[in-house]
């Protein structure tokens, strides 16, 4: 196995399998996000994503740093990105692999409906309070198009029914 560092915490892995075959994948950091509900609306952020050159809607989240739990990452990202603070221990919803054929990373999602506004959103991030119907419409219109976040939201709704 050969590993080439591409960027901080991102590596290209070349791995042999079945004698003469080589498989390439990216070793990437894990992520944590939170579906947060405030007064019957969901906190959603929108920001431009450079790789796809589009502004998309998604839930607050980010890379899980070394020695920080996924839960604390989700709590910290909620506060940093939105200015809202989680005032309870969020409930873990699920863990998924967004692209297990190409990436090693896992995404962990949490839920909280106990949040309080403390500060302003992070610069460059737009904050939205959206209903379930509005988010579903954004998903259908391919504007809430972060696949892992859309899946987590649909999974959350399915567990609620």
N, C-alpha and C positions, 0 to 999 in steps of 0.2 A: 504494500500500500504506500502510495506517495501522497504527501500533503503539501500544498502550496498556499501560503498565506496571501490572500488578495487584499484584505483590509482588516482593520481591527475586528476580531471575532468572526471573520468570514474567510473560509478556507475552501479551496478546490481539492477534492479528494479523488484520486485515481485508484481504483480497487480492482484487482484481478478476481475473476470467478470462472468456474468451469474451464480450468486449464488455460485456454488461450483468449478468453474474452476479457475486456476491460470495461468497467462501468465508471462513469464520472458523476459526481454529485457535489452539492455545496453543503458544507458544514456551517450552519448559521445559528445565531442565538435564538433561544426560546423567547416567547412574548407572553405578556399577560394583559388582558383588557377587562373592562367592567361595563356591564349594562346597568346603568344607574337610572332610577326612576324618581322623579320629583313632582309632587302634586299631580299624579296621574299622567305625566308626560315623561318621555325618555330623553336623557341628555345625550345628544349626538354632536359630534364635531365634524367640520368639513375643512379640508385643506388640500392644497395642490400636492399631488404625488408625482415627483419628477420622472420615475421610470415610465409612466404611462401618459405623462403630460396632460393630466386631467385633475380637476377638483372633484373629490369624492366624499361621501358621507360615511362615517364609521363611528364606532364607540371609542372612548378614550383608552389608550393603551400604549405599551412600549416594550422595549427589550428588558428582559430580566437580567439585572446585573449580578455579578458574582457576589455571593454571600447575602443576597436579598431574596426573600421568598416571593413566589408568584403572587401571593395575596397582597403583600406589602407593595410590590411593584404596581399592581392594579390600583391600590389605594393612592399611592404617590402620583401615578399618571393622571388619575381623576383630578386630583388637586392641581397639579402643575398645568394641565391642559385646559381645565374648565374653571378653576377657582372654587369648585365645590369640594367639601370635605366629607368623607364617609364618617358617620357617627355611630356605626356599629361594625361588627365583623361581617364582611360580605360573604355570601354563600357561594361556594364553588358550583358552577353549572356543568362544565365539561372541559375536557382536554382533547384537542384534535391535531392532526398533522395536516397542514395546508396543502402540501405537495410531496408526499412521501417517496415519490419516484425521483425527485430532483433536489429536495431540501431535507435536512435532518431535523429542522426545528419543529417544536411543538408550540401550539397556542393554547393558553389556559384562560378561560372566561369565568368571571364572577358576576354576581348580582347583588345590588343593594337598593333598598327603597328608603333608606335612612341617610339622607345627605343634607348638607347645609351650605348655603352660599357664603363664602368667606372673602373671596378675592375676585379679580377680573380674569378672563381667559388669557392664556399664553398668546403672545404676539404671533400673528400669522395663522392663528386658528380661529375659525368662526364657530360660535356655540349656538346650538339650536335645541329648543324644547319641543319635541315632536310626539304626536300620538302614534299609537300602534298602526292606525290606518295610513298616516302620512309616511311612516317608515316602509310599510308594505308597498305603497305607491312608488316610493323612491327605489326600492328593490326592483319592482316591475319595470321601471323606466331606466334601469341600469345606472342609476346615480349613487345608490348605496351598493357599490359593486365590489367591495372587499369581500371576497367569497367566504372567508372564515367568519367575518363579523355577521354577514347575512345568515349563514348557517347557524351561528350561535343564537341569533335573535329568533329564527324560526324554531329552533330546538327549545328555546325558552318558552315561546308561545305554545308549543305542543305539550310541554310539561304542565302548563297552566290549565289546559283543557281536560 
